[in-house]
Amino acid sequence: MESRIANGYENVNSTKNIVEDIADCYISGMKNIDEIRKANFTALLSQSVSLRAFAETIETSPAYVSQMNTGHRKIGNNLARRIEKNLSLPKNWMDQDHGDEIDVRLMTPKSPPSLKAVAILPSASKIPLLSDEISEGWGIVPYRAEVIMGFVDSTEGASEHAFGVSVLGRGMEPEFFEGELVIVDPGAPVENGNYVVVVLPGQTRISLRRLIVEPDGRRYLEGLHPVYGGMPLLLEEPPRFMGKIIEKRKRY
């Protein structure tokens, strides 16, 4: 009797059976959320007249669309919801596996704002969200389409040159945390103690630091975190770009 019970338990609960059950689930074609969104994104893009036109419709840059299309960037929650809104799709449509049933020809895109703004100054109500990667022309008005990742609401008092950018790293904790959005205004006067975004010679990423101006005129950039902030950096020559942070926001 005990032998039969033991054999039954072994057959039902063996590691081999559990592993095979899990394998069967994956073999059946289960997709994770990133794969589902990528498939839906590809289907939508395939029906657009051009990559640039699709980028305009979903209010982002052609470069960003290209990166998502090749899989170099994932499609986040905010962009997924914006795609649904701008294409008049049901909420959470991007998160559902539609298989071969997608007929995007029946979708009616809403008229997007004129994204000629990527080649002129941004409007008063919306400002560009720039890439954290530095490329030729980064931070120079008019902002180039290649560095614009989308658009965010402007803030009161911002100049027409203002833009948003995401915080990188932990060097400015606890004042700024990685992933937060900061609004930067190159037209705002910069003084001792202000937080700034700079592009330093030879760097491939922006830097967010606090500006320290000594009585003798020497200027330093310093981090806040005792470990990740690094040593103060003496600005022996003006940085290629400097903009004052005028507002910070949680991840948009």
QUIPE-V454325 format. One record per residue. N is the residue number from 1. SS is DSSP state (a for helix, b for strand, c for the rest). Layout:
N_SS + N_SS
This chain:
1_c + 2_a + 3_a + 4_a + 5_a + 6_a + 7_a + 8_a + 9_a + 10_a + 11_a + 12_a + 13_a + 14_c + 15_a + 16_a + 17_a + 18_a + 19_a + 20_a + 21_a + 22_a + 23_a + 24_a + 25_a + 26_a + 27_a + 28_c + 29_c + 30_c + 31_c + 32_c + 33_a + 34_a + 35_a + 36_a + 37_a + 38_a + 39_a + 40_a + 41_a + 42_a + 43_a + 44_a + 45_a + 46_a + 47_c + 48_c + 49_c + 50_c + 51_a + 52_a + 53_a + 54_a + 55_a + 56_a + 57_a + 58_c + 59_c + 60_c + 61_c + 62_a + 63_a + 64_a + 65_a + 66_a + 67_a + 68_a + 69_a + 70_c + 71_c + 72_c + 73_c + 74_c + 75_c + 76_c + 77_a + 78_a + 79_a + 80_a + 81_a + 82_a + 83_a + 84_a + 85_a + 86_a + 87_c + 88_c + 89_c + 90_c + 91_c + 92_c + 93_a + 94_a + 95_a + 96_c + 97_c + 98_c + 99_c + 100_c + 101_c + 102_c + 103_c + 104_a + 105_a + 106_a + 107_c + 108_c + 109_c + 110_c + 111_c + 112_c + 113_c + 114_c + 115_a + 116_a + 117_a + 118_a + 119_a + 120_c + 121_c + 122_c + 123_c + 124_c + 125_c + 126_b + 127_b + 128_b + 129_b + 130_b + 131_c + 132_c + 133_b + 134_c + 135_c + 136_c + 137_c + 138_c + 139_c + 140_c + 141_c + 142_c + 143_c + 144_c + 145_a + 146_a + 147_a + 148_b + 149_b + 150_b + 151_b + 152_b + 153_b + 154_c + 155_c + 156_c + 157_c + 158_c + 159_c + 160_c + 161_c + 162_c + 163_b + 164_b + 165_b + 166_b + 167_c + 168_c + 169_c + 170_c + 171_c + 172_c + 173_c + 174_c + 175_c + 176_c + 177_c + 178_c + 179_c + 180_c + 181_b + 182_b + 183_b + 184_b + 185_b + 186_c + 187_c + 188_c + 189_c + 190_c + 191_c + 192_c + 193_c + 194_c + 195_b + 196_b + 197_b + 198_b + 199_b + 200_c + 201_c + 202_c + 203_c + 204_c + 205_b + 206_c + 207_b + 208_b + 209_b + 210_b + 211_b + 212_b + 213_b + 214_c + 215_c + 216_c + 217_c + 218_c + 219_b + 220_b + 221_b + 222_b + 223_c + 224_c + 225_c + 226_c + 227_c + 228_c + 229_c + 230_c + 231_c + 232_c + 233_b + 234_b + 235_c + 236_c + 237_c + 238_c + 239_c + 240_c + 241_b + 242_b + 243_b + 244_b + 245_b + 246_b + 247_b + 248_b + 249_b + 250_c + 251_c + 252_c
